[in-house]
Amino acid sequence: MIAKTECTDSDPNPLTSRHILLVDDSPSVLRVTSRFLLMNCHTVVTAQNGCAGLEMLKETYGTPQQFDLVLTDMQMPGKYYFVIK
């Protein structure tokens, strides 16, 4: 899922606004964390498992859509966080 910035600031600072990949197998964690990040002027893309997150990293690496930051759950079924790092 790709979520556009829902910034509460009228003029988000491009130097502090980040393109973030959020990976977690819990829909509630994805929803709450995404909302917090969006309110703080970031663009958020979510993945519900490590395999999907790793694929998104590979697809965007070296492109203008490359992620500035990856936030991931440390205990997920399938690919684990240490595979992504």
N, C-alpha and C positions, 0 to 999 in steps of 0.2 A: 504494500500500500504506500502511496506517495501522498504526503500531506503538505499543502502549501503553508507558507508562513502566515500565522494569524497573530501578528505582532500587536501588542497593546500600545507600543510606542508609535507615535505618528510618523517618525522618521528613523527606521532601523539603521543602525550603524553597520555598513558593509564590512568593517574590520572586525566586528565582534559577532556578527551573525554567521553561523556555520551550517554546512550541509552535513546532516548526521544520519548514519545508519543505526537503527535501533533493532537489536535481535533478541527475541525472547519467545519462549513457547507459551507464555501466559497472556491471553488476550487482555486481561485487566491491567497487567503491568504495561503492556504496549499502549493501551488507551491512556492511562494516567500519566505515564512518562512522556508520551508524545504531546499530550495537552500542555504539560509544564514547559517542555522545550519550545513548543509553538508560541506560547505566551511570552517567551523570552527571545523572540525574534529569530528563531532558527527554522530551517527547513528540515523536515524529518521524513525519512523513508523507513518503513518497518518490514521486518521479515520474521516469520513465525517459527523458524528453525535455523540451525546452523548451516545446513546445506543451501537453503535459499539465500541466507546472508552472504555466504562465501561466493555464490554465483553472482550476486549483485556487486560484490567487491571486484570480481574478475571482469565483469562487463563494463564497469566504470573506470577502472584503473587507467590512468594516463589520458583521460578525457576531461572536458570541462565539467562533467557531472561527477567527477571523483569525489569521494567523501572526505571531509575534513576530520571526522571523528567517527569511531564505531563504539557503540555501547552494547555490551552483550551479557547475557546471563551466563554464569559459569557452569551451570548444571542443566544441560538440555539433552533430550534424546537425539541420537544421530551424531552429527559432528559436534565436537566440543569446542569451547572457547579457545583452547590452546592451538587448535588447528587453524583458526582464523588469524591469530597473532603471528 
